């Protein structure tokens, strides 16, 4: 898959900006840079030293002034010879600079090709390669923190420890099969397998939590007309997004906005009030409300503190297990509204109950914290290692299943050659996570989602 092409791409976001960074990587990177860059002071470009000068085309015409740094293999992001140009960020200027590099022998990079080369050249494993994109695309503090842990190799290290346990067991089984006459010292084979199985289970137990942090959650606000859905949306966002009036039926369609609640990236969905109606437009809006509720990770069902018990029961009718019941407009009562007390009698029927007022910052903060806690569930403590993608979880599930078979085999005293097959299956599944063994199709699927220049 690797080739000798020298690739080039813009590493900064597209569009006009003060500056742009252009990356070049490959065997001819330094020669290409020498062809297009004229330093202000004569002399060869030295690795890791920033130089000022001008980018020129094949005719010697100045295209832009720039700062350039070169890196010599293997001390670079890709482990190849590299160079980076910092030039003005205008769209036309960047195109001209890229054109000079292409004319000098570079090739336009594919999405994620720089990181792919770093992986294929052995600088990072596949979990760290995926973490590069997670750092770039993180939409919340929690997601960024998790991506940084992965980029430092937390998951790769955890999988490495698992592999070490299994490699020892596999080596023992293989020795018993290949050298039975040599009197191989007896080893309690079940112990390393049990340690590996327990470590795999800890990672699996935290997978849902980690993937929710990375992917975010969909939170749907629903309830009767004028229950305070749009007001709560605006309050959680910190700005007016939805129209709020004292008239029923103001919201007739779903409104979606991205937000960060207690460090968790969420999509908040405001919905049309659910109530009997003969208006065809309101009917369509209510149908969309039900569709949104069906696809929600968490339903925030709102009930006016002045409402009736019937409204309370309606709020819990969708799916109590994933419903946070929020009693709104509680600031209008000098004491706890009776409806809140009634709601608390149904506490076991839903995920949680809150009394909220958009005019009371403490209650809004509690609402945001509760939503994040309900969506994430309880975290597991495994030194920062986490399964952040479905493919990680699926591969580890297969590894765990193979270990279960192996442990059963140990208990039943099966032959070493059969045990070796089960341990080997577990190792193959683990290798998919880190990329020790991975096919081109999976690599294409992973790196095609990267931005150009990463």
TASUL-V987603 format. One line per field, one symbol per residue. ss: DSSP state (H for helix, E for strand, - for the rest). phi: phi as a letter, one per 40 degrees, with the letter a starting at -180 (. if undefined). burial: # if it has 16 or more other ideal C-beta (glycine too) atoms within 10 Angstrom, else .. A space follows every 50 residues. Layout:
ss=???
phi=???
burial=???
This chain:
ss=------EEEE------EEEEEEEEE---HHHHHHHHEEE-------E--- EEEEEE-----EEEEEEEEEE----------EEEEEEEE-HHHHHHHHHH HHH---EE----HHHHHHHH-----HHHHHHHHHHHH---HHHHHHHHHH H--HHHHHHHHHHHHHHHHHHHHHHHHH-HHH------HHHHHHHHHHHH HHHHH-HHHHHHHHH-EEEEEEE-----HHHHHHHHH------------- ----EEEEEEE--EEEEEEE---------HHHHHHHHHHHHHHH---EEE EEEE----HHHHHHH----HHHEEEEEE-HHH-----HHHHHHH--HHH- -EEEE-----HHHHHHHHHHHHHHHH-------------HHHHHHHHHHH HHHHHHHHHHH----HHHHHHHHHHHHHHHHHHH-----HHHHHHHH--- ----
phi=.cbccbbaaccccchcacbbbbbbaidcdccccccbbbccbchccbdgbc bbibcbcccgcccacabbbbbbdccaccgccbabbbbcccdccccccddc cccchcbcccdgcccdcccccgcbcccccccdcccccdbacccccccccc ccgccdccccccccccccccccccccccbcccgcdcbccccccccccccc cccccccccccccccgabbbcbicdgchccccdccccgacbbcbbcccgc cbacbbacabbfgbcbbcbcbcccadabcccccccccccccccccccacb cbbcdccbdcccccccccadcbbccbcbgcccbcbdcdcccccccbdccb cibbbbbccbdcccccccccdcccccgccbbbfgcaccbdcccccccccc cccdccccccccfccdccccccccccccccccccgdbaccccdccccccc ccgb
burial=....#######........#######.###.###.##.......#..... #.####......##.#.####.#..##############...##.###.# #..###..#.###########.############...###.###.##.## #.#######..##.##.###.#####.......#....#..##..##.## ..##.##.######.#####################....##.#....## ##.##.#.#################.#....#..##.##..##..##### #####.#...##.###.#.#.#########..#...#.##..#......# #.######....##..##.#######...#.#.######.###.##.### .##.###.##.....#..#########.#######.......#..##..# .###
